[in-house]
Amino acid sequence: MANYRKAAGSEVVAKAGSLQDYGVGDVIAYHNDGLQYVKVDEHVENVKHGEPGFGGTIIAGSGKGRDVWGYDSQVVRVVERNS
C-alpha cells in the first residue's frame, strides 16, 4: 500500500497522484478538524501545492453554506452520487 495515503481518522484511501472517484454534484464526507459533508462544485488535479482535490459547499452542521476546499486524501467516502 505504499502508493496510497490515508486521511487521519478515515478508512478510505486515495491513490497518490490520482483523483478520487467522485465528481461535480456528488456529496462527499471529508475529514478536516472533524467530519464535514460537502456538495462538490469542482474536482481538480491541483487544488493546492500540486495535490488533487475539490471545492464545494458544506451542506450540514454548523458550517452549512460555507465554501470549502480540500485534498483528495481528506475524502472519507462518497455519500451521494449526482447521477
C-alpha positions in Angstrom: 0.0 0.0 0.0 3.0 2.3 -0.4 1.2 4.2 -3.2 -1.7 5.2 -1.0 -2.3 7.9 1.5 -4.8 7.7 4.3 -6.7 10.7 5.7 -6.4 10.9 9.5 -9.3 9.1 11.2 -10.6 7.7 7.9 -10.8 4.2 6.4 -10.8 5.2 2.7 -7.5 5.8 0.9 -6.7 7.9 -2.2 -4.1 6.7 -4.6 -1.2 9.1 -4.6 -1.3 11.4 -7.7 -4.8 10.4 -8.9 -8.2 11.9 -8.4 -10.7 10.2 -6.0 -13.7 8.6 -7.6 -16.2 11.5 -7.2 -17.4 14.3 -9.3 -19.2 17.7 -9.5 -22.5 17.5 -7.8 -21.6 14.5 -5.6 -21.8 14.8 -1.8 -18.7 13.7 0.0 -17.6 13.3 3.6 -14.2 14.7 4.3 -12.1 14.9 7.4 -10.8 18.4 8.3 -10.9 19.1 12.1 -13.9 16.8 12.2 -16.1 15.2 9.6 -17.8 17.6 7.1 -20.4 16.9 4.4 -19.8 18.8 1.2 -21.5 19.1 -2.2 -18.7 19.2 -4.7 -18.6 22.2 -7.1 -15.2 21.4 -8.7 -12.8 18.5 -8.7 -9.3 19.5 -9.8 -5.9 18.0 -10.2 -4.2 20.9 -8.4 -6.3 22.3 -5.6 -3.2 23.5 -3.8 0.6 22.6 -3.7 0.2 20.3 -6.7 -2.2 18.0 -4.9 -5.6 16.8 -6.3 -8.7 17.9 -4.5 -12.1 19.7 -4.5 -14.0 22.8 -3.9 -17.6 22.8 -2.6 -20.2 23.9 0.0 -20.8 22.4 3.4 -24.4 21.0 3.4 -24.9 20.1 7.1 -24.0 21.2 10.6 -22.8 24.5 12.0 -20.8 25.3 8.8 -23.7 24.8 6.5 -23.5 27.1 3.4 -19.8 27.8 3.9 -17.5 27.3 0.9 -14.5 25.0 1.5 -11.8 23.2 -0.3 -9.8 20.0 0.5 -7.4 17.4 -0.7 -8.5 14.1 -2.1 -6.5 12.5 0.7 -9.1 14.0 3.2 -12.1 12.4 1.5 -13.6 9.6 3.7 -16.3 8.5 1.3 -18.8 9.5 -1.3 -22.2 9.9 0.4 -24.4 10.5 -2.6 -23.7 10.4 -6.3 -25.1 13.1 -8.7 -26.1 10.5 -11.3 
